[in-house]
Amino acid sequence: MLKKRIIPCLDIQNGRTVKGVNFVGLRDAGDPVEMAEKYAKDGADELVFLDITATIENRDTLIDLVSKIAERINIPFTVGGGIRTLEDAARLIQNGADKVSLNSAAISNPSVITDIKQVFGAQSLVIAIDAKRIGDEWFVFSHGGRKNTGLKVVEWAKEVELLGAGEILLTTMDSDGTKNGFNLELLEKVNKSVNIPLIASGGAGNRQHFKDLFTKTKVSAGLAASIFHFGEISIPQLKTYLLDNNLPIRK
């Protein structure tokens, strides 16, 4: 059985790690280079870096910061935010990213997914989907959760797989930062609709939430930010708990 992955996420604004609730109310969480190094030493399986205002500000991702982090860690490193073209992706990979994550650019120009896949392989490409429920339907939001694209989450997930994505990072906006648990229903619905790995994001608040994620869905990985950033639970504590509950986790 494939091991489940535990992934801390660094949301970056003005060169600092930040975290809010439902994508707003951001507060400072620390220096991203120091945090990245600590998470790697603590046994994180991967690290995700999201420059959350790059798209809104129409600028490139913070290359120098990406490079500094890459030099300090020895785990797979995914970088997202402000990636619009194959050249943008190439620049990040050349500066230490193992994978790139696209959201808004993939929606406005889906062919960029195929372009990146053809040059770097599907394994290097993560498509981030920010999902919000409106009525009885889940829709895809872009531009840092500010714009409803009108795309339905399951249909978009299927499309990005066909275009060449190697993995999907699904964030439930309604749950983000609330610490009330992952949205298992949506996650399993999306997971069943695609054949590529799915990373769950949004709502992690305690160890039980990860246990529920990995026992009640077939999702590949759980991502969290604030519970790790603010010391509510450590990655070693979480992994020990999951191993004690007979879940397939890397030590």
C-alpha positions, 0 to 999 in steps of 0.5 A, a space after each residue: 500500500 502506498 504511504 500517505 503523505 503529510 505536507 505542511 504548506 507555506 503561504 507567502 506574502 511579502 516574503 513572510 509565511 502567513 495564515 488566515 481563515 477562509 483566505 482572509 484575515 492573514 497573520 504572520 507565521 514566521 520566516 519561511 526559510 527557517 520554517 521549511 528547514 524545521 519541517 524537513 528535519 521534523 519528517 514532513 514528506 513534502 513541502 508546498 510553497 504558495 506565493 498567494 498574492 503573485 497572481 493578484 499583483 501580476 508578478 512572478 513568484 519569489 525566485 530568490 526565496 524559492 532558491 534559498 528554501 531549496 538549498 535547505 531541504 531534502 524533501 520534494 518541494 512544490 512551488 505555486 503562485 504567479 506561474 503563467 507560462 512554461 518559462 515561468 515553470 522552468 525558471 522555478 524548477 531550475 531554482 530548486 522546485 521539484 514540482 510547480 503548482 498552477 491555479 489561475 493560469 491553468 484556468 485561463 490558459 489550459 494549454 499551459 498544463 500540456 506544455 509543462 507536462 511535455 517538457 518536465 513530465 506529469 510528475 512535476 505538475 500539480 494543479 491547485 483547485 480552490 473549491 467553494 460551495 454555492 447552493 448544491 454545487 461546488 465551483 472552482 475559484 481563481 485569483 486567490 479565491 476571489 473569482 468564481 470561474 463558473 467551472 464545476 470542481 469535478 469536471 475541472 479535475 477530470 479535465 486537468 488530468 486529461 491535459 497532463 496534470 500529475 496531481 491535484 491539490 484541492 482546497 475547500 475554501 469554506 473549511 480553510 483555516 477553520 480547523 473543523 476538519 477536511 471536507 471528506 465528502 467533496 474530497 472522496 467525490 473528486 478522488 473517485 473521478 480521477 486517477 491521479 493523486 489528490 492532496 487534501 487541503 482546508 480544515 485540518 485542526 487535530 490528529 483525528 482529522 488526518 485519521 478520518 481523511 486517511 480512513 474514510 477516503 482514498 486521498 493520497 496526502 493531507 496538507 495543513 498550515 496553521 496547526 503546524 505553524 503555531 505549534 498546535 501539533 508537530 509532524 512527529 506527533 501526528 505521524 506517531 499517532 497515525 502509525 499507532 492507528 495502523 495507517 501507512 505513514 512514513 516514519 
